[in-house]
Amino acid sequence: MAASSLVERVREFIDARVIPAEAEVDHAAGAADQVYPPALLELREAARAEGLWNLFLDRRHGGALTPSEYAPLCIEMGRSLAAPASFNCAAPDTGNAEILAARGSDAQRAEFLEPLLEGRIRSAFSMTEPEVAGSDPTTMRTRAVRDGDGWRISGRKWFTTGAEGAGVVIVMAVTDPDGPRHQRCTLFVLPAGTPGLEVVRSIPVLGHDGFPGHCEVRYEDVRAEESMLLGGVGEAFAVAQERLRGGRLHHCLRAIGGAERALELLVARAREREIRGRKLAEYDSVGEAIATSRVEIEGARLLTLDAVAALEAGRPDADRAISIAKIAAPRAGGRVIDRAIQVHGALGVSGDSALTALAREARTQRLVDGADEVHRQVVAKAELRRDG
Ligand SMILES: Cc1cc2nc3c(=O)[nH]c(=O)nc-3n(C[C@H](O)[C@H](O)[C@H](O)COP(=O)(O)OP(=O)(O)OC[C@H]3O[C@@H](n4cnc5c(N)ncnc54)[C@H](O)[C@@H]3O)c2cc1C
């Protein structure tokens, strides 16, 4: 199927099925005894029946599309927070599936990747810790020490998205505290129910504590067999970096989709709301808000698609291009959503509008997978290295 017609099908599915159900999904609670809330399960079954499933999966890993073919679909999915999971294309499952496909053993792929791709389980990626800066993972404290022919892991993580109810958790731990800075950590794949792995709580984010939940997780003397290593000992940063590049671009693409949805809502509201005998759309300030939003969306789109192309082609400036997009797209998204909120008045900040969920997502996108400042450093360093 041509990627362009897939875009139309994904868009139609989102408009007809996902958007009408998104408030119910947003208010659904995460729970250990459910993989997905019922409202989301229905959407997933329908999307799968239409063949709109695992669209993120790269051709190299048995998927149908290339990253640049997936990009417009991912933009569409950004229009609703309930959309990515409807198509089995939600983080952190996407990144976890990619590293399991690229670096997992045959046994790990059979035990975790297959059920992930079939949608029978969810997964979590557990790296950030409360006591040390996530922006400098070389300071991580969670330790894995040798224990006979395996390992014992102890530590505390937080913001492990989706840990509650996940069938598998990939955890990063220090295995060689005195080793070279970027070879100190190792990844372990832990199945749900591993003794000592405890989900302590789900942490509300900007007041939202629903599905999928961003969890505090305690690891207390967790036994991990050698077969649970993902990649080699000391390879955690290298493997995570592979995962993060694509993950960052997915955030950017969804940010563009979120901005598109906000602009759609802004325009619809401006056309129908009347103030002092004139439609809002007739006010200069609203026209300016619409035009500025369109300019910012198109700028973010060009930068992000350039970064997708750079990553796909293995261009030497790919990391710089990704950092530029990661700074630009979530910021553009946040500004467009903010304008849409302003035009909506009180409705814009209420639970009756999709804008509040979009605003929450846009704001957190400036922190996750590298805060803006971290990406600015990457861009600045690249500029400073230039000749002349
Ligand atoms: C909704 C959500 C979901 C998340 N999901 C996951 C997950 O699934 N798994 C996981 O492991 N983590 C997850 N995280 C954590 C996320 O990756 C971290 O929040 C992020 O890496 C930043 O780390 P930190 O919060 O410790 O902030 P810190 O590292 O303490 O940084 C705080 C601030 O310091 C500033 N700063 C940082 N570095 C620099 C610099 N070089 N120069 C100047 N200023 C700087 C920035 O303003 C930054 O925001 C999630 C976070 C959120 C909000």
Ligand as a Chemical Component Dictionary entry (heavy atoms), coordinates in Angstrom:
data_LIG
# 
_chem_comp.id                   LIG 
_chem_comp.type                 NON-POLYMER 
_chem_comp.pdbx_formal_charge   0 
_chem_comp.three_letter_code    LIG 
# 
loop_
_chem_comp_atom.comp_id 
_chem_comp_atom.atom_id 
_chem_comp_atom.alt_atom_id 
_chem_comp_atom.type_symbol 
_chem_comp_atom.charge 
_chem_comp_atom.model_Cartn_x 
_chem_comp_atom.model_Cartn_y 
_chem_comp_atom.model_Cartn_z 
_chem_comp_atom.pdbx_ordinal 
LIG C1  C1  C 0 6.085  12.569 31.218 1  
LIG C2  C2  C 0 7.472  12.041 31.392 2  
LIG C3  C3  C 0 7.754  10.743 30.979 3  
LIG C4  C4  C 0 9.037  10.207 31.163 4  
LIG N1  N1  N 0 9.275  8.898  30.836 5  
LIG C5  C5  C 0 10.461 8.351  31.142 6  
LIG C6  C6  C 0 10.687 6.941  30.955 7  
LIG O1  O1  O 0 9.821  6.210  30.464 8  
LIG N2  N2  N 0 11.886 6.407  31.359 9  
LIG C7  C7  C 0 12.851 7.174  31.922 10 
LIG O2  O2  O 0 13.902 6.636  32.263 11 
LIG N3  N3  N 0 12.677 8.518  32.103 12 
LIG C8  C8  C 0 11.509 9.107  31.746 13 
LIG N4  N4  N 0 11.305 10.450 31.972 14 
LIG C9  C9  C 0 12.353 11.255 32.575 15 
LIG C10 C10 C 0 13.036 12.195 31.598 16 
LIG O3  O3  O 0 13.800 11.478 30.665 17 
LIG C11 C11 C 0 13.884 13.165 32.455 18 
LIG O4  O4  O 0 12.958 14.009 33.122 19 
LIG C12 C12 C 0 14.864 13.981 31.651 20 
LIG O5  O5  O 0 15.911 13.165 31.186 21 
LIG C13 C13 C 0 15.482 15.110 32.513 22 
LIG O6  O6  O 0 16.039 14.579 33.682 23 
LIG P1  P1  P 0 15.637 15.180 35.123 24 
LIG O7  O7  O 0 14.151 15.219 35.228 25 
LIG O8  O8  O 0 16.384 14.414 36.150 26 
LIG O9  O9  O 0 16.092 16.666 35.075 27 
LIG P2  P2  P 0 17.620 17.229 35.364 28 
LIG O10 O10 O 0 18.613 16.387 34.641 29 
LIG O11 O11 O 0 17.756 17.413 36.823 30 
LIG O12 O12 O 0 17.528 18.607 34.622 31 
LIG C14 C14 C 0 16.736 19.687 35.147 32 
LIG C15 C15 C 0 16.883 20.885 34.270 33 
LIG O13 O13 O 0 18.235 21.322 34.275 34 
LIG C16 C16 C 0 18.515 21.995 33.067 35 
LIG N5  N5  N 0 19.679 21.381 32.411 36 
LIG C17 C17 C 0 19.945 20.073 32.256 37 
LIG N6  N6  N 0 21.100 19.886 31.576 38 
LIG C18 C18 C 0 21.560 21.114 31.284 39 
LIG C19 C19 C 0 22.695 21.601 30.593 40 
LIG N7  N7  N 0 23.573 20.744 30.039 41 
LIG N8  N8  N 0 22.850 22.956 30.470 42 
LIG C20 C20 C 0 21.981 23.812 31.037 43 
LIG N9  N9  N 0 20.872 23.407 31.692 44 
LIG C21 C21 C 0 20.661 22.086 31.829 45 
LIG C22 C22 C 0 17.268 21.849 32.178 46 
LIG O14 O14 O 0 16.478 23.020 32.285 47 
LIG C23 C23 C 0 16.566 20.674 32.796 48 
LIG O15 O15 O 0 15.182 20.665 32.536 49 
LIG C24 C24 C 0 10.034 11.009 31.751 50 
LIG C25 C25 C 0 9.757  12.326 32.135 51 
LIG C26 C26 C 0 8.482  12.845 31.963 52 
LIG C27 C27 C 0 8.207  14.252 32.401 53 
# 
loop_
_chem_comp_bond.comp_id 
_chem_comp_bond.atom_id_1 
_chem_comp_bond.atom_id_2 
_chem_comp_bond.value_order 
_chem_comp_bond.pdbx_ordinal 
LIG C1  C2  SING 1  
LIG C2  C3  SING 2  
LIG C2  C26 DOUB 3  
LIG C3  C4  DOUB 4  
LIG C4  N1  SING 5  
LIG C4  C24 SING 6  
LIG N1  C5  DOUB 7  
LIG C5  C6  SING 8  
LIG C5  C8  SING 9  
LIG C6  O1  DOUB 10 
LIG C6  N2  SING 11 
LIG N2  C7  SING 12 
LIG C7  O2  DOUB 13 
LIG C7  N3  SING 14 
LIG N3  C8  DOUB 15 
LIG C8  N4  SING 16 
LIG N4  C9  SING 17 
LIG N4  C24 SING 18 
LIG C9  C10 SING 19 
LIG C10 O3  SING 20 
LIG C10 C11 SING 21 
LIG C11 O4  SING 22 
LIG C11 C12 SING 23 
LIG C12 O5  SING 24 
LIG C12 C13 SING 25 
LIG C13 O6  SING 26 
LIG O6  P1  SING 27 
LIG P1  O7  DOUB 28 
LIG P1  O8  SING 29 
LIG P1  O9  SING 30 
LIG O9  P2  SING 31 
LIG P2  O10 DOUB 32 
LIG P2  O11 SING 33 
LIG P2  O12 SING 34 
LIG O12 C14 SING 35 
LIG C14 C15 SING 36 
LIG C15 O13 SING 37 
LIG C15 C23 SING 38 
LIG O13 C16 SING 39 
LIG C16 N5  SING 40 
LIG C16 C22 SING 41 
LIG N5  C17 SING 42 
LIG N5  C21 SING 43 
LIG C17 N6  DOUB 44 
LIG N6  C18 SING 45 
LIG C18 C19 SING 46 
LIG C18 C21 DOUB 47 
LIG C19 N7  SING 48 
LIG C19 N8  DOUB 49 
LIG N8  C20 SING 50 
LIG C20 N9  DOUB 51 
LIG N9  C21 SING 52 
LIG C22 O14 SING 53 
LIG C22 C23 SING 54 
LIG C23 O15 SING 55 
LIG C24 C25 DOUB 56 
LIG C25 C26 SING 57 
LIG C26 C27 SING 58 
# 
